[in-house]
Amino acid sequence: MPDIVDIAVGAGSFETLVAAVKAAGLVETLKSPGPFTVFAPNDAAFAKLPPGTIQTLLQNIPQLTRILTYHVVSGKLTKADLEKVDSVTSVEGSPIRIDTSDGFEVKNATVVAADIEADNGVIHVIDNVILMG
């Protein structure tokens, strides 16, 4: 079974996320055994950011790394697991609000595809980039 990075690369709808993960030096981490739960913004989610944001982040690797690690949780948490909690703690260290009362939302993002199995965890595709705070 492919790992989280291989799935993201193969999907073709995560080109911005993959480029950001490479720039931040997180490829090896996300290829490690984990397991991880990744809330993965698709390219359309990144396109919603203000113009120039991605280029600015690519020039500020510490900030880029914080944002990317905010989208990752240790452990393999399926939608069924997340339905039992109100929040989870990201690898970055901040809480991420989970709301499954009406659909499946992660902070300010809607999960558009849940429970994509990977060898080292699970991916939930989201329609917005989520930010700390």
VMD Tcl script that draws the C-alpha trace (Angstrom):
set ca {
  {0.00 0.00 0.00}
  {1.38 3.47 -0.83}
  {2.34 5.88 1.95}
  {0.84 9.34 2.56}
  {3.35 11.11 0.30}
  {2.95 8.63 -2.56}
  {-0.84 8.98 -2.44}
  {-0.61 12.79 -2.48}
  {1.83 12.75 -5.40}
  {-0.22 10.20 -7.34}
  {-3.56 11.92 -6.85}
  {-2.61 14.92 -8.97}
  {-4.79 17.31 -6.92}
  {-2.19 18.07 -4.23}
  {0.59 19.67 -6.28}
  {0.82 22.74 -4.02}
  {0.80 20.63 -0.85}
  {3.48 18.30 -2.22}
  {5.67 21.28 -3.25}
  {5.24 22.81 0.22}
  {6.05 19.52 1.99}
  {9.21 19.20 -0.13}
  {10.23 22.82 0.55}
  {9.74 22.33 4.30}
  {11.80 19.13 4.31}
  {8.90 17.02 5.61}
  {8.89 14.30 2.93}
  {10.94 11.81 4.98}
  {8.79 12.43 8.06}
  {5.57 11.76 6.13}
  {7.13 8.65 4.57}
  {8.11 7.28 8.02}
  {6.03 4.52 9.67}
  {3.93 7.05 11.62}
  {1.06 6.48 11.79}
  {-0.28 9.92 10.93}
  {-3.63 11.51 10.24}
  {-3.26 14.21 7.59}
  {-5.87 16.87 6.90}
  {-4.71 17.52 3.33}
  {-5.75 20.75 1.59}
  {-6.22 20.15 -2.12}
  {-4.96 22.55 -4.78}
  {-8.33 24.36 -4.79}
  {-7.91 25.02 -1.05}
  {-4.51 26.61 -1.58}
  {-5.94 28.67 -4.46}
  {-8.31 30.34 -1.95}
  {-5.36 31.91 -0.08}
  {-4.65 35.58 -0.80}
  {-2.37 36.17 -3.82}
  {1.31 35.84 -2.94}
  {0.71 33.85 0.27}
  {2.22 30.62 -1.02}
  {5.32 32.37 -2.39}
  {5.77 34.19 0.94}
  {5.50 30.92 2.85}
  {7.98 29.20 0.55}
  {10.44 31.95 1.54}
  {9.68 31.50 5.27}
  {10.34 27.81 5.89}
  {9.81 27.92 9.70}
  {6.32 29.40 9.23}
  {5.56 27.01 6.36}
  {6.62 24.08 8.54}
  {4.35 25.26 11.39}
  {1.37 25.50 9.06}
  {2.03 22.12 7.46}
  {2.55 20.33 10.81}
  {-0.71 21.91 12.00}
  {-2.42 19.73 9.37}
  {-0.95 16.52 10.84}
  {-1.99 14.52 13.92}
  {-0.09 11.59 15.41}
  {-1.97 8.31 15.11}
  {-4.39 6.91 12.55}
  {-7.75 8.59 13.16}
  {-10.61 7.67 10.86}
  {-13.80 9.69 10.54}
  {-15.42 7.25 13.00}
  {-12.63 7.96 15.53}
  {-12.95 11.72 15.02}
  {-16.73 11.60 15.54}
  {-16.02 10.75 19.19}
  {-13.93 13.88 19.95}
  {-14.34 17.66 19.83}
  {-10.69 18.36 19.04}
  {-7.31 16.77 18.41}
  {-3.80 18.10 18.96}
  {-1.69 18.67 15.87}
  {1.96 17.71 15.54}
  {2.59 21.48 15.62}
  {1.10 21.48 19.14}
  {-2.11 23.46 18.71}
  {-5.63 22.04 18.98}
  {-7.74 21.44 15.89}
  {-11.50 21.67 16.38}
  {-13.49 18.74 14.97}
  {-17.21 19.03 14.22}
  {-19.14 16.05 12.87}
  {-22.60 17.21 13.98}
  {-23.58 18.34 10.47}
  {-21.17 16.84 7.97}
  {-17.45 16.60 8.74}
  {-15.56 19.80 9.49}
  {-12.02 20.39 10.68}
  {-11.67 23.91 12.07}
  {-12.74 26.17 9.13}
  {-12.54 23.44 6.50}
  {-14.99 20.85 5.20}
  {-13.71 17.34 4.64}
  {-14.46 16.56 0.99}
  {-12.99 13.03 1.06}
  {-12.49 11.05 4.26}
  {-10.62 7.91 5.26}
  {-8.15 7.58 2.40}
  {-6.05 4.70 3.68}
  {-2.27 4.87 3.46}
  {0.42 2.45 4.57}
  {1.41 4.87 7.35}
  {-1.89 6.48 8.27}
  {-5.00 8.10 6.85}
  {-5.74 11.19 4.76}
  {-8.81 13.41 5.00}
  {-9.00 15.88 2.07}
  {-10.11 19.38 3.11}
  {-11.34 22.37 1.12}
  {-9.45 25.09 3.04}
  {-5.98 25.55 4.47}
  {-6.40 25.61 8.24}
  {-4.39 28.00 10.41}
  {-3.51 28.06 14.09}
  {-5.36 30.40 16.40}
}
mol new
graphics top color blue
foreach p $ca { graphics top sphere $p radius 0.5 }
foreach p [lrange $ca 0 end-1] q [lrange $ca 1 end] { graphics top cylinder $p $q radius 0.2 }
display resetview
